[in-house]
Amino acid sequence: MSSLSFRPLWLAAMAFAAVMVGSPAAAVLPVQGYEVRATYPHDPRAFTQGLFYLDGFMFESTGWLGRSTIRKVRLKDGVVLKSAAIAPDQFGEGAVNFGSEIVSLTWRHETGYRWDLKTFARKGSFSYPGEGWGLTQDGKFLIMSDGTAFLRFLDPKTLRETRRIKVTAEGRPVLRLNELEWVKGEILANIWETNRIARIDPGTGAVKGWIDLTGLPETLSYRDPNAVANGIAYDQKGDRLFVTGKYWPNLYQIDLKPLKDAR
């Protein structure tokens, strides 16, 4: 195996250490591996920012200036069935469904948008302070990440913040919370520039454990420094968990292995 194959592993380890705000002790939290159940095509040009599964389809938001979109994607072959563009001067970020709408964020423009879920017609906009990163929902509130250790809970009608939690691992803040997904009463969060997903208690903000995606083909090759793991979707009815990344050519359905101690 060439040294190139190892490069993402040590880079991910360094990045993970950096987000743990001076806490090597955080590694004692349990870590879950995975098994790949199915592999699906994914647009390798998509700078994936948000991902969710609904009624048999994937919905994805993509970023980059002049290329940001929200889109409806056919799971079996990755074909984009419907798409709407974000303003070319804005960098698209996370997105999630709520009711008959899709709500999406932008990175540094402090503006979010509401879209009709069926037609993708833009229905309105809203403002928030700071950056927008990831977005999910628990059936009552939208949950938003902003690149810090905090998650904001937003009223889905007014889009105003109602509360926030500080995400910690072993009592230390966890930075760079990125794409989010609500799964079985927990918030799953990609940690930007690492192969790890945090399993977060939505009441306390405490990280209960990590999911380590190291070993997926895209984590073992260094095609592009931006091609990091980012994108989590959950099919509640089918109990299926999906993951992908920015510029990844594949989307994976995975089963989580039993928890184990990381020591």
N, C-alpha and C positions, 0 to 999 in steps of 0.2 A: 504493500500500500504506500503511495507516494506521500510526501510531506504535505502536499496540497490538500489531501483528504483530511488531514488532522487540523488544518488551519482553522476552520470554523469552530471546532470543538474548543480550542484554547481561547479563541476570541470570545466565544459565548461564555466561557467560564469567567473570563476577565470582566465582561460586561455584566454578568450576573452578580459578581462580587461588588461592582460599582453601585448597583441599585440597592444593595443591602446596607447602605449607610453605616459603614464601619462594623458590620456584624458577621464575622465568620461563624458565629454560633448558630446563625439561621439555618445552616445546612443540616442541623439535626432534625428538622421537620421531615415527616415521611415523604418519600418520593415514589410516584407511580410511573411505571413504564406502560407500554401499550402493545397491542397487536393490530396489524392492519387487516381489516375485514374486506375492504373493497377500495379500489382506486378508480377515480373518475378524472376525465380531462378538465383542465382549468386553463383559462386564457393566460398565456405566459407574458402578455403585455399588460395585464391588470395589476396595478399597484394597489393591492387589496387593503382597504381600510376598515370596512365593516362587512359582516356576513351573517345572514340568518336564513333559516329554512322555514318554508310555509307552504302547506297544501301541495307538496310534491315538487316544489321548485326551490332553487337557491336564489336569494336576493343579495346583491353585493353592491357596496359603494367603493369607488376607486378614487385615488388621488393623483396629484401632480397638476401643476398649472397648465391650463389649456387642454387637459385630458381627464378631468374629474367627471365621474358619472355616477348615477345609480342605475342598476340594471336587474332584470329578471333573467335567470339562467336555467336552462334545462339541465337537470342533474346528469343524465346518462351520457351526454356527449359534450357538455360545456357550451352549447350554442346559446348566444345571447338573443333572447326572444323580444326583449323590450329594453329601451335605454333612454335616459334623459340626461342632458349635460348640465353640469354646474357652470356658473359664469367663469369664463376663461381666466379671469384675474384672481380666482379663488381656488384654494387647495382643499378638495373634498376630504372629509374624514368619515367617522363612523355613521351608521344608520341602523334603524330598527323599525319594525311595524308596531302600530298601536291602533286598534280599531280599524277604521277604513283608510288609514293613512300610513305613510312612511315618513319618519322624521330623520333628518340628516344634519350633520355638523360640518363646519369648515374649520381649518386649522387655526389660523391667526386672524381671521376676518371678524371674529366675534359675532358671527351670524349663522343661524341654522334655518332649515327649510322644512316645510310640510308639503308632502306630495300625495296625490290620490293614489291609493294602492293599486287600483285597476288600470287607470289610464296613464299614470305618471305625470299628470298635469300638476304644475306647481300651484299650491293653494294659499301659501302665505310664508312669512318669515318671522323669525324671532331673534332676540339678542341675548347674549350672555357675556360676562366678563372673563377675560383670559382666553386660553387656548381650548379647542375642542379636539378630542382624540377618539375614544370609543363610546359606544352607546348600546345599551340593552334595556330590557324591561322585565318587571316581575309580575305583571298583570295589574298593578296599581300605580306604579311610578316608572318613569324613565330613569335609568341609571347611567351616569356620564363620567368618563375619565378625562383628565386634562393634562396628563403627562407627569403629574405630581403623585404624591402618596394618598391623595384624597379622591373619593368618589362622591359625586353629587347626585342627590335624588331630586327629580324634577316632577312637578305636577304636569300630567299629560295634557291638560286643557290649557293651562296658562303658560307652560314651559318655564315657570319660575322655580327656583331652588327652594325646596322645603326643608332639607337637612343634608348633612354630609357626614361621611365616616372617614377616619384615617386608617389606612391599611398598614398593618404591621406584621412582621414575622419575628417571633421570639421577642416581641416588644420593640423592635426597631422598624422605622418607616421603610416601606417598599416603594421605590420611585419607578417612573416610566410604565405605569399601568396603561395598557393600550387597548386593543380590541377586547370587547366584553361579551359574555353570554351567560344567561341565567339557566342553570341546570340543576334540577332537583333541590331547589332551595339554597343553592350556593351561587356565587358569582365567580365565573371563570374569567381570568384576565391574562392575555398575553403580556409578558414582560419584554418590552421593546429591546431588540438587538440580542435576545437570548433565545434558547430553545425551550424555555420553561413557561408553564402556565400556572398561575396561582389559583388555588381553591380558597375562596374568601367567604368568611361568615358575614352575611349582610347586616347582622345586628351589631356586631362588635368591630368588624373590620379586620379581625385576626385571620391570618393565613393558616389554614388547617393542614395544608400539604401542597406539594408541587406535582405537576405532571411534566415529565421530561420527554420532549419530542426528538431528542438526539437519535439519529439512526435513520430517520426518513431521508430518502435520497437527496433532497434539496438541502438538508443540513450537513451533508458530507461533501458538497462541492461548492466552490467559491466563485460562482459565475458573476455575481454582482454584489457589492457590499450592502445594497439596499434590499436584497432578496432574502429577507428574514421571515421567520414564522410570524404570521399575523392573520387571524381569521378562524373563528370558532363558531360552529352552528350546531343546533341540537334539534332533532326530530322527536318531539315529546311522545307522539302516538307510537312511533316505531322504536323508541328508545335507541336512537342512533346518534352518535357523536361524530362530527366532521371537523377536520382542520385543514388549513392551507397556509399559504404565505404570499408575500409580495413577489410578483413575477414568477410564481411557481407554476410549472406546467401540469401539476397534479393536485387534486383534492382528495383527501383520504378519509374514509370511514374507519374509525378506530374503536377498539374495545380497550378499556383500562385494565391493567393488571392489578392484583391486590396490592394494597399499601405495604410498604416496607420502610424500615428505619434507614435513613440516609447515612448513618454513621458507619 
